[in-house]
Amino acid sequence: MRKYETIFILDPDLEEEHALSVIEKVKGIITQTNGEILKVEDWGKRKLAYEVKKKPKGHYILIHFSGSPALLSELERNFRVMDAVIKFQSVRLGERQTSSSEGPILEETPEEESQAMEKT
Protein backbone atom coordinates (compact mmCIF):
# COMPACT_ATOMS: atom_id res chain seq x y z
CA MET A 1 0.00 0.00 0.00
CA ARG A 2 1.21 3.48 -0.85
CA LYS A 3 1.15 6.43 1.51
CA TYR A 4 -0.58 9.64 0.50
CA GLU A 5 -1.14 13.10 1.87
CA THR A 6 -4.27 15.01 0.88
CA ILE A 7 -5.13 18.54 1.83
CA PHE A 8 -8.56 19.87 1.05
CA ILE A 9 -10.13 23.24 1.66
CA LEU A 10 -13.74 23.55 2.73
CA ASP A 11 -16.00 26.54 2.20
CA PRO A 12 -15.41 28.80 5.24
CA ASP A 13 -19.13 29.65 5.45
CA LEU A 14 -20.10 26.05 6.30
CA GLU A 15 -21.58 25.36 9.69
CA GLU A 16 -19.33 23.36 12.01
CA GLU A 17 -21.61 20.30 11.92
CA HIS A 18 -21.61 20.26 8.12
CA ALA A 19 -17.80 20.57 8.01
CA LEU A 20 -17.47 17.66 10.44
CA SER A 21 -19.85 15.55 8.34
CA VAL A 22 -17.73 16.21 5.22
CA ILE A 23 -14.58 15.15 7.11
CA GLU A 24 -16.33 11.98 8.32
CA LYS A 25 -17.49 11.24 4.77
CA VAL A 26 -13.89 11.53 3.51
CA LYS A 27 -12.69 9.23 6.30
CA GLY A 28 -15.45 6.78 5.38
CA ILE A 29 -14.40 6.74 1.72
CA ILE A 30 -10.84 5.91 2.76
CA THR A 31 -11.81 3.09 5.12
CA GLN A 32 -14.48 1.62 2.80
CA THR A 33 -11.93 1.24 -0.01
CA ASN A 34 -9.50 -0.69 2.22
CA GLY A 35 -7.40 2.32 3.14
CA GLU A 36 -5.91 3.17 6.51
CA ILE A 37 -6.07 6.65 8.01
CA LEU A 38 -2.72 7.55 9.55
CA LYS A 39 -3.35 11.12 10.71
CA VAL A 40 -6.00 13.84 10.39
CA GLU A 41 -5.18 17.48 11.11
CA ASP A 42 -7.77 20.26 11.20
CA TRP A 43 -5.86 23.46 10.50
CA GLY A 44 -8.95 25.63 10.87
CA LYS A 45 -9.85 28.70 8.85
CA ARG A 46 -6.98 30.47 7.13
CA LYS A 47 -6.52 33.15 4.52
CA LEU A 48 -6.06 31.80 1.00
CA ALA A 49 -3.16 32.94 -1.17
CA TYR A 50 -5.75 33.95 -3.77
CA GLU A 51 -9.53 33.87 -3.89
CA VAL A 52 -11.10 30.54 -4.80
CA LYS A 53 -14.77 30.63 -5.81
CA LYS A 54 -14.86 34.24 -4.54
CA LYS A 55 -13.80 33.17 -1.04
CA PRO A 56 -10.80 34.88 0.60
CA LYS A 57 -10.57 32.24 3.37
CA GLY A 58 -10.90 28.49 3.62
CA HIS A 59 -11.13 25.73 6.23
CA TYR A 60 -8.03 23.53 5.77
CA ILE A 61 -8.00 19.77 6.50
CA LEU A 62 -4.89 17.57 6.08
CA ILE A 63 -5.17 13.77 5.94
CA HIS A 64 -2.32 11.22 5.79
CA PHE A 65 -3.46 7.77 4.70
CA SER A 66 -2.30 4.61 2.99
CA GLY A 67 -4.13 2.82 0.23
CA SER A 68 -4.19 1.83 -3.41
CA PRO A 69 -4.08 4.19 -6.40
CA ALA A 70 -7.75 3.29 -7.00
CA LEU A 71 -8.55 4.70 -3.55
CA LEU A 72 -6.93 8.01 -4.46
CA SER A 73 -8.91 8.17 -7.72
CA GLU A 74 -12.17 7.50 -5.87
CA LEU A 75 -11.37 10.10 -3.21
CA GLU A 76 -10.55 12.79 -5.77
CA ARG A 77 -13.70 11.93 -7.75
CA ASN A 78 -15.74 12.55 -4.60
CA PHE A 79 -13.95 15.84 -3.91
CA ARG A 80 -14.95 17.07 -7.37
CA VAL A 81 -18.66 16.49 -6.74
CA MET A 82 -18.79 17.81 -3.15
CA ASP A 83 -20.00 21.42 -3.10
CA ALA A 84 -18.38 22.00 0.30
CA VAL A 85 -14.85 21.32 -1.04
CA ILE A 86 -13.46 24.34 -2.88
CA LYS A 87 -9.93 23.02 -3.51
CA PHE A 88 -7.91 19.83 -2.95
CA GLN A 89 -4.43 18.44 -3.63
CA SER A 90 -3.08 14.92 -3.15
CA VAL A 91 0.55 13.84 -3.09
CA ARG A 92 2.12 10.40 -2.93
CA LEU A 93 4.63 10.24 -0.09
CA GLY A 94 7.83 8.47 -1.11
CA GLU A 95 10.24 6.64 1.10
CA ARG A 96 12.93 8.87 2.53
CA GLN A 97 16.29 8.40 0.89
CA THR A 98 19.14 7.55 3.17
CA SER A 99 22.58 9.00 2.71
CA SER A 100 23.95 5.53 1.87
CA SER A 101 21.62 5.24 -1.13
CA GLU A 102 22.91 8.45 -2.65
CA GLY A 103 25.89 8.25 -4.95
CA PRO A 104 29.32 9.37 -3.79
CA ILE A 105 30.05 13.07 -3.93
CA LEU A 106 32.89 13.75 -6.31
CA GLU A 107 35.03 16.73 -5.48
CA GLU A 108 37.54 18.31 -7.79
CA THR A 109 41.09 18.34 -6.59
CA PRO A 110 42.91 21.70 -6.58
CA GLU A 111 44.91 20.51 -9.60
CA GLU A 112 41.73 19.81 -11.62
CA GLU A 113 40.30 23.20 -10.62
CA SER A 114 43.39 25.04 -11.86
CA GLN A 115 43.29 23.13 -15.18
CA ALA A 116 39.62 24.06 -15.61
CA MET A 117 40.43 27.72 -14.93
CA GLU A 118 43.25 27.72 -17.51
CA LYS A 119 40.95 26.36 -20.24
CA THR A 120 38.51 29.27 -19.89
C-alpha positions as CSV (number, residue, x, y, z in Angstrom):
1,M,0.0,0.0,0.0
2,R,1.2,3.5,-0.9
3,K,1.2,6.4,1.5
4,Y,-0.6,9.6,0.5
5,E,-1.1,13.1,1.9
6,T,-4.3,15.0,0.9
7,I,-5.1,18.5,1.8
8,F,-8.6,19.9,1.1
9,I,-10.1,23.2,1.7
10,L,-13.7,23.6,2.7
11,D,-16.0,26.5,2.2
12,P,-15.4,28.8,5.2
13,D,-19.1,29.6,5.5
14,L,-20.1,26.1,6.3
15,E,-21.6,25.4,9.7
16,E,-19.3,23.4,12.0
17,E,-21.6,20.3,11.9
18,H,-21.6,20.3,8.1
19,A,-17.8,20.6,8.0
20,L,-17.5,17.7,10.4
21,S,-19.8,15.5,8.3
22,V,-17.7,16.2,5.2
23,I,-14.6,15.2,7.1
24,E,-16.3,12.0,8.3
25,K,-17.5,11.2,4.8
26,V,-13.9,11.5,3.5
27,K,-12.7,9.2,6.3
28,G,-15.5,6.8,5.4
29,I,-14.4,6.7,1.7
30,I,-10.8,5.9,2.8
31,T,-11.8,3.1,5.1
32,Q,-14.5,1.6,2.8
33,T,-11.9,1.2,0.0
34,N,-9.5,-0.7,2.2
35,G,-7.4,2.3,3.1
36,E,-5.9,3.2,6.5
37,I,-6.1,6.6,8.0
38,L,-2.7,7.5,9.5
39,K,-3.4,11.1,10.7
40,V,-6.0,13.8,10.4
41,E,-5.2,17.5,11.1
42,D,-7.8,20.3,11.2
43,W,-5.9,23.5,10.5
44,G,-8.9,25.6,10.9
45,K,-9.9,28.7,8.9
46,R,-7.0,30.5,7.1
47,K,-6.5,33.2,4.5
48,L,-6.1,31.8,1.0
49,A,-3.2,32.9,-1.2
50,Y,-5.8,33.9,-3.8
51,E,-9.5,33.9,-3.9
52,V,-11.1,30.5,-4.8
53,K,-14.8,30.6,-5.8
54,K,-14.9,34.2,-4.5
55,K,-13.8,33.2,-1.0
56,P,-10.8,34.9,0.6
57,K,-10.6,32.2,3.4
58,G,-10.9,28.5,3.6
59,H,-11.1,25.7,6.2
60,Y,-8.0,23.5,5.8
61,I,-8.0,19.8,6.5
62,L,-4.9,17.6,6.1
63,I,-5.2,13.8,5.9
64,H,-2.3,11.2,5.8
65,F,-3.5,7.8,4.7
66,S,-2.3,4.6,3.0
67,G,-4.1,2.8,0.2
68,S,-4.2,1.8,-3.4
69,P,-4.1,4.2,-6.4
70,A,-7.7,3.3,-7.0
71,L,-8.6,4.7,-3.6
72,L,-6.9,8.0,-4.5
73,S,-8.9,8.2,-7.7
74,E,-12.2,7.5,-5.9
75,L,-11.4,10.1,-3.2
76,E,-10.6,12.8,-5.8
77,R,-13.7,11.9,-7.8
78,N,-15.7,12.5,-4.6
79,F,-13.9,15.8,-3.9
80,R,-15.0,17.1,-7.4
81,V,-18.7,16.5,-6.7
82,M,-18.8,17.8,-3.2
83,D,-20.0,21.4,-3.1
84,A,-18.4,22.0,0.3
85,V,-14.8,21.3,-1.0
86,I,-13.5,24.3,-2.9
87,K,-9.9,23.0,-3.5
88,F,-7.9,19.8,-2.9
89,Q,-4.4,18.4,-3.6
90,S,-3.1,14.9,-3.2
91,V,0.5,13.8,-3.1
92,R,2.1,10.4,-2.9
93,L,4.6,10.2,-0.1
94,G,7.8,8.5,-1.1
95,E,10.2,6.6,1.1
96,R,12.9,8.9,2.5
97,Q,16.3,8.4,0.9
98,T,19.1,7.5,3.2
99,S,22.6,9.0,2.7
100,S,23.9,5.5,1.9
101,S,21.6,5.2,-1.1
102,E,22.9,8.4,-2.6
103,G,25.9,8.3,-4.9
104,P,29.3,9.4,-3.8
105,I,30.1,13.1,-3.9
106,L,32.9,13.8,-6.3
107,E,35.0,16.7,-5.5
108,E,37.5,18.3,-7.8
109,T,41.1,18.3,-6.6
110,P,42.9,21.7,-6.6
111,E,44.9,20.5,-9.6
112,E,41.7,19.8,-11.6
113,E,40.3,23.2,-10.6
114,S,43.4,25.0,-11.9
115,Q,43.3,23.1,-15.2
116,A,39.6,24.1,-15.6
117,M,40.4,27.7,-14.9
118,E,43.3,27.7,-17.5
119,K,40.9,26.4,-20.2
120,T,38.5,29.3,-19.9
